[in-house]
Amino acid sequence: MSGLLHCETLKRHIAKALQSRGSLCFIAEIYLDTILPCAYKHVNKKLHANKDVWILTNRPNTDGWEDRMVSDYLHVGISVRNLEKSVQFYTEVFGMEEGLRVSHKGEAISRVVAVENTEVDVCYVTNGKHRLELIEYKNKDKAKLNDTYKSQDDPGLVHIAFIVDDIDEIYQKIKDLGYDFNSPPMVTRENGPKIAFFKGPDNVIIELYQKAD
């Protein structure tokens, strides 16, 4: 598909966005043949007059963002029902190390996480530089917690994965603990890894991953 949009078409999109008083406008993103939300000021910089057409590049302008780049991965946070049981699971099953423990409560943390009257206990478990933040909300009505696991085709974070040396051995070990797997460990593509997914504690889907020989 062409990378050009007629000037009048772009003008209609921009005018509509401005009328809605929003800071974002949705412009047809030509190279990907989809709809891409672009910040208006970035779109404006990326539109170039060229006779009777304007050219739209395939991403917003990020000039000057270098000093705001992410410096490192920190952790993945998991809200848990019972902190001690979850710490035991990740340390005993996956050999992670128990690390820092902290507690939070009061107005500041309640505003940060957008949960009223927050009171939480937190424990970090680590494996090298990889870290999980296990969080128990103490004031949560545990009876109202759901037992819904996300489907792998749902949007959002759907699973975490661990590399293992012997997937068949750890598969049996975890299965003996009472956790349900979608299937036995399988190779799903030629020369690919051997993998298996199971329903872990706290509605977390976990992948076991053994590298191909």
Sine and cosine of phi, psi and omega as CSV:
sin_phi,cos_phi,sin_psi,cos_psi,sin_omega,cos_omega
0.00,0.00,0.56,-0.83,-0.04,-1.00
-0.90,0.43,0.50,-0.87,0.06,-1.00
-1.00,-0.02,0.36,0.93,-0.06,-1.00
-0.89,-0.45,0.63,-0.77,0.15,-0.99
-0.86,-0.52,0.67,-0.74,0.05,-1.00
-0.89,0.45,0.59,-0.81,-0.07,-1.00
-0.82,0.58,-0.70,0.72,-0.05,-1.00
-0.91,0.42,-0.57,0.82,0.05,-1.00
-0.90,0.44,-0.72,0.70,0.04,-1.00
-0.89,0.46,-0.66,0.76,-0.01,-1.00
-0.88,0.48,-0.62,0.79,0.00,-1.00
-0.91,0.41,-0.67,0.74,0.03,-1.00
-0.88,0.47,-0.71,0.70,-0.05,-1.00
-0.92,0.39,-0.67,0.74,0.01,-1.00
-0.88,0.47,-0.66,0.75,0.01,-1.00
-0.89,0.45,-0.66,0.75,0.01,-1.00
-0.91,0.42,-0.65,0.76,-0.01,-1.00
-0.92,0.39,-0.62,0.79,0.02,-1.00
-0.89,0.46,-0.52,0.85,0.01,-1.00
-0.98,0.18,-0.05,1.00,0.03,-1.00
0.88,0.47,0.40,0.92,0.02,-1.00
-1.00,-0.03,0.38,-0.92,0.03,-1.00
-1.00,0.05,-0.18,0.98,0.02,-1.00
-0.91,-0.41,0.57,-0.82,0.14,-0.99
-0.77,-0.64,0.58,-0.82,-0.02,-1.00
-0.99,-0.11,0.89,-0.47,-0.04,-1.00
-0.90,-0.44,0.65,-0.76,0.04,-1.00
-0.88,0.48,0.85,-0.53,-0.04,-1.00
-1.00,-0.09,0.96,-0.29,-0.26,-0.96
-0.94,0.34,-0.73,0.69,-0.15,-0.99
-0.90,0.43,-0.49,0.87,0.01,-1.00
-0.99,-0.16,-0.06,1.00,0.00,-1.00
0.80,0.60,0.74,0.67,-0.01,-1.00
-0.57,-0.82,-0.19,-0.98,0.04,-1.00
-0.92,-0.38,0.84,-0.55,-0.06,-1.00
-0.88,-0.48,0.83,-0.55,0.09,-1.00
-0.97,0.25,0.84,-0.54,-0.04,-1.00
-0.85,-0.53,0.67,-0.74,0.10,-0.99
-0.87,0.49,0.72,-0.70,-0.12,-0.99
-0.84,0.55,-0.67,0.74,-0.03,-1.00
-0.90,0.43,-0.52,0.85,0.03,-1.00
-0.96,0.27,-0.64,0.77,0.04,-1.00
-0.86,0.51,-0.70,0.72,-0.05,-1.00
-0.87,0.50,-0.62,0.79,0.01,-1.00
-0.94,0.33,-0.46,0.89,-0.12,-0.99
-0.99,-0.11,0.01,1.00,0.04,-1.00
-0.99,-0.13,0.81,-0.58,-0.07,-1.00
-0.87,-0.49,0.81,-0.59,0.02,-1.00
-0.91,0.40,0.73,-0.68,0.02,-1.00
-0.51,-0.86,0.99,0.10,-0.09,-1.00
0.86,0.51,-0.87,-0.49,-0.08,-1.00
-0.99,-0.16,0.27,0.96,0.04,-1.00
-0.75,-0.66,0.41,-0.91,0.13,-0.99
-0.89,-0.45,0.56,-0.83,-0.04,-1.00
-0.97,-0.25,0.75,-0.66,0.02,-1.00
-0.92,-0.40,0.88,-0.48,0.02,-1.00
-0.96,0.27,0.18,-0.98,-0.16,-0.99
-1.00,0.02,0.17,0.99,0.13,-0.99
-0.35,-0.94,0.37,-0.93,0.01,-1.00
-0.90,0.43,0.39,-0.92,0.05,-1.00
-0.95,0.32,0.82,-0.57,0.01,-1.00
-0.91,-0.41,0.38,0.92,0.03,-1.00
-0.85,0.53,0.73,-0.69,0.04,-1.00
1.00,0.09,0.09,1.00,0.00,-1.00
-1.00,0.05,-0.08,1.00,-0.14,-0.99
-0.84,0.55,-0.58,0.81,-0.06,-1.00
-0.98,0.18,-0.01,1.00,0.01,-1.00
-0.89,-0.45,0.26,0.96,-0.02,-1.00
-0.94,0.35,0.48,-0.88,0.05,-1.00
-0.91,0.42,0.71,-0.70,-0.06,-1.00
-1.00,-0.02,-0.44,0.90,-0.03,-1.00
-0.16,-0.99,0.33,-0.94,0.17,-0.99
-0.96,0.27,0.62,-0.78,-0.01,-1.00
-0.94,-0.35,-0.91,0.41,0.00,-1.00
-0.25,-0.97,0.17,-0.98,0.21,-0.98
-0.92,-0.39,0.79,-0.62,-0.03,-1.00
-1.00,-0.09,0.68,-0.73,0.01,-1.00
-0.77,-0.64,0.85,-0.53,0.09,-1.00
-0.98,0.19,0.78,-0.62,-0.13,-0.99
-0.86,-0.52,0.41,-0.91,0.05,-1.00
-0.97,0.24,-0.71,0.70,-0.07,-1.00
-0.72,-0.70,0.94,-0.34,-0.12,-0.99
-0.86,0.51,-0.71,0.71,-0.08,-1.00
-0.91,0.42,-0.65,0.76,0.01,-1.00
-0.92,0.40,-0.61,0.79,0.00,-1.00
-0.94,0.33,-0.64,0.77,0.08,-1.00
-0.87,0.49,-0.69,0.72,0.01,-1.00
-0.87,0.49,-0.67,0.74,-0.01,-1.00
-0.87,0.49,-0.79,0.61,-0.10,-0.99
-0.95,0.31,-0.48,0.88,0.02,-1.00
-0.99,0.17,-0.65,0.76,-0.06,-1.00
-0.99,0.13,-0.62,0.78,-0.04,-1.00
-0.99,0.16,-0.69,0.73,-0.09,-1.00
-0.95,-0.32,0.03,1.00,0.07,-1.00
0.93,0.36,0.36,0.93,0.05,-1.00
-0.96,0.27,0.38,-0.92,-0.03,-1.00
-0.98,-0.19,0.72,-0.69,0.07,-1.00
-0.94,0.33,0.73,-0.69,-0.04,-1.00
-0.85,-0.52,-0.67,-0.74,-0.08,-1.00
-0.87,0.49,0.65,-0.76,0.15,-0.99
-0.88,-0.48,0.70,-0.71,0.03,-1.00
-0.63,-0.78,0.33,-0.94,0.08,-1.00
-0.77,-0.64,0.54,-0.84,0.03,-1.00
-0.71,-0.70,0.57,-0.82,0.20,-0.98
-0.30,-0.96,0.31,-0.95,0.03,-1.00
0.92,-0.39,-0.05,-1.00,-0.12,-0.99
-0.91,0.42,-0.66,0.75,-0.08,-1.00
-0.88,0.47,-0.78,0.63,-0.03,-1.00
-0.93,0.36,-0.53,0.85,0.04,-1.00
-0.89,0.46,-0.64,0.77,0.02,-1.00
-0.94,0.33,-0.64,0.77,-0.04,-1.00
-0.89,0.45,-0.70,0.72,-0.06,-1.00
-1.00,-0.09,-0.07,1.00,0.02,-1.00
0.86,0.51,0.66,0.75,0.08,-1.00
-0.78,-0.62,0.84,-0.54,-0.06,-1.00
-0.89,0.45,0.62,-0.79,0.09,-1.00
0.80,0.61,0.69,0.72,-0.05,-1.00
-0.90,0.43,0.71,-0.71,0.17,-0.99
-0.62,-0.78,0.92,-0.40,-0.11,-0.99
-0.77,-0.64,0.54,-0.84,0.21,-0.98
-0.93,-0.36,0.68,-0.73,-0.09,-1.00
-0.78,-0.62,0.64,-0.77,0.14,-0.99
-0.70,-0.72,0.72,-0.69,0.06,-1.00
-0.99,-0.13,0.75,-0.67,0.13,-0.99
-0.89,-0.46,0.64,-0.76,-0.17,-0.99
-0.75,-0.66,0.41,-0.91,0.16,-0.99
-0.61,-0.79,0.99,-0.13,-0.13,-0.99
0.92,0.40,-0.79,-0.61,0.02,-1.00
-1.00,-0.01,-0.02,1.00,-0.01,-1.00
-1.00,0.02,0.73,-0.68,-0.14,-0.99
-0.63,-0.78,0.69,-0.72,0.14,-0.99
-0.95,-0.31,0.68,-0.74,0.09,-1.00
-0.97,-0.24,0.95,-0.31,-0.01,-1.00
-1.00,-0.07,0.82,-0.57,-0.18,-0.98
-0.80,-0.60,0.86,-0.51,0.10,-1.00
-0.95,-0.32,0.87,-0.49,0.07,-1.00
-0.99,0.13,0.94,-0.33,-0.14,-0.99
-0.93,0.36,-0.49,0.87,-0.07,-1.00
-1.00,-0.04,0.16,0.99,0.00,-1.00
-0.98,0.18,0.68,-0.74,0.08,-1.00
-0.96,0.27,0.98,-0.20,-0.10,-1.00
-0.88,0.47,-0.44,0.90,-0.01,-1.00
-0.93,0.37,-0.37,0.93,-0.05,-1.00
-1.00,-0.09,0.00,1.00,0.00,-1.00
-0.94,0.34,0.65,-0.76,-0.02,-1.00
-1.00,-0.03,0.23,-0.97,-0.01,-1.00
-0.87,-0.49,0.70,0.72,-0.08,-1.00
-0.99,-0.17,0.83,-0.56,0.10,-1.00
-0.99,-0.11,0.64,-0.77,0.05,-1.00
-0.94,0.35,0.59,-0.81,0.15,-0.99
-0.97,0.23,0.54,-0.84,-0.05,-1.00
-0.91,0.42,-0.28,0.96,0.04,-1.00
-0.99,-0.15,0.15,0.99,0.10,-1.00
-0.98,0.18,0.50,-0.86,0.10,-0.99
-0.91,0.41,0.43,-0.90,0.06,-1.00
0.98,-0.18,-0.05,-1.00,-0.01,-1.00
-0.93,0.38,0.87,-0.50,-0.10,-0.99
-0.92,-0.40,-0.34,0.94,0.05,-1.00
-0.27,-0.96,0.30,-0.95,0.19,-0.98
-0.89,-0.46,0.43,-0.90,-0.11,-0.99
-0.77,-0.64,0.58,-0.81,0.06,-1.00
-0.83,-0.56,0.72,-0.69,0.12,-0.99
-0.99,0.16,0.75,-0.66,0.00,-1.00
-0.79,-0.61,0.40,-0.92,0.00,-1.00
-1.00,0.10,-0.63,0.78,-0.02,-1.00
-0.77,-0.64,1.00,-0.05,-0.13,-0.99
-0.92,0.39,-0.56,0.83,-0.02,-1.00
-0.92,0.40,-0.60,0.80,0.01,-1.00
-0.93,0.37,-0.74,0.67,-0.04,-1.00
-0.96,0.29,-0.49,0.87,0.11,-0.99
-0.85,0.53,-0.74,0.67,-0.02,-1.00
-0.92,0.39,-0.63,0.78,0.00,-1.00
-0.88,0.48,-0.72,0.70,-0.03,-1.00
-0.94,0.33,-0.62,0.79,0.04,-1.00
-0.89,0.47,-0.62,0.78,0.02,-1.00
-0.91,0.41,-0.39,0.92,0.05,-1.00
-0.98,0.19,-0.12,0.99,0.07,-1.00
0.98,-0.21,0.16,0.99,0.00,-1.00
-1.00,0.01,0.60,-0.80,-0.08,-1.00
-1.00,-0.05,0.77,-0.64,0.07,-1.00
-0.99,-0.17,0.51,-0.86,0.11,-0.99
-0.92,0.40,-0.58,0.81,-0.04,-1.00
-0.30,-0.95,0.23,-0.97,0.17,-0.98
-0.91,0.42,0.26,-0.97,0.07,-1.00
-0.83,0.56,0.73,-0.69,-0.07,-1.00
-0.63,-0.77,0.46,-0.89,0.18,-0.98
-0.99,-0.10,0.85,-0.53,-0.14,-0.99
-0.97,-0.22,-0.10,1.00,0.07,-1.00
-0.48,-0.88,0.39,-0.92,-0.05,-1.00
-0.86,0.52,0.78,-0.63,0.00,-1.00
0.89,0.47,0.36,0.93,-0.02,-1.00
-1.00,-0.04,0.01,-1.00,0.02,-1.00
-0.97,0.25,0.25,-0.97,0.11,-0.99
-0.99,-0.16,0.80,-0.59,-0.14,-0.99
-0.71,-0.70,0.34,-0.94,0.11,-0.99
-0.41,-0.91,0.57,-0.82,0.02,-1.00
-0.90,-0.43,0.65,-0.76,0.09,-1.00
-0.65,-0.76,0.33,-0.95,0.00,-1.00
-1.00,0.02,0.97,-0.25,-0.02,-1.00
-1.00,0.08,-0.14,-0.99,0.02,-1.00
-0.94,0.35,0.41,-0.91,0.13,-0.99
0.89,0.45,0.58,0.81,0.06,-1.00
0.90,0.44,0.40,0.91,-0.02,-1.00
-0.99,-0.16,0.82,-0.57,0.12,-0.99
-1.00,0.09,0.76,-0.65,-0.06,-1.00
-0.85,-0.53,0.70,-0.71,0.04,-1.00
-0.97,-0.26,0.73,-0.68,0.19,-0.98
-0.99,-0.13,0.70,-0.72,-0.15,-0.99
-0.70,-0.72,0.91,-0.42,0.08,-1.00
-0.94,-0.34,0.84,-0.55,-0.05,-1.00
-0.88,0.47,0.51,-0.86,0.04,-1.00
-0.91,0.41,0.52,-0.86,0.01,-1.00
-0.92,0.39,0.00,0.00,0.00,0.00
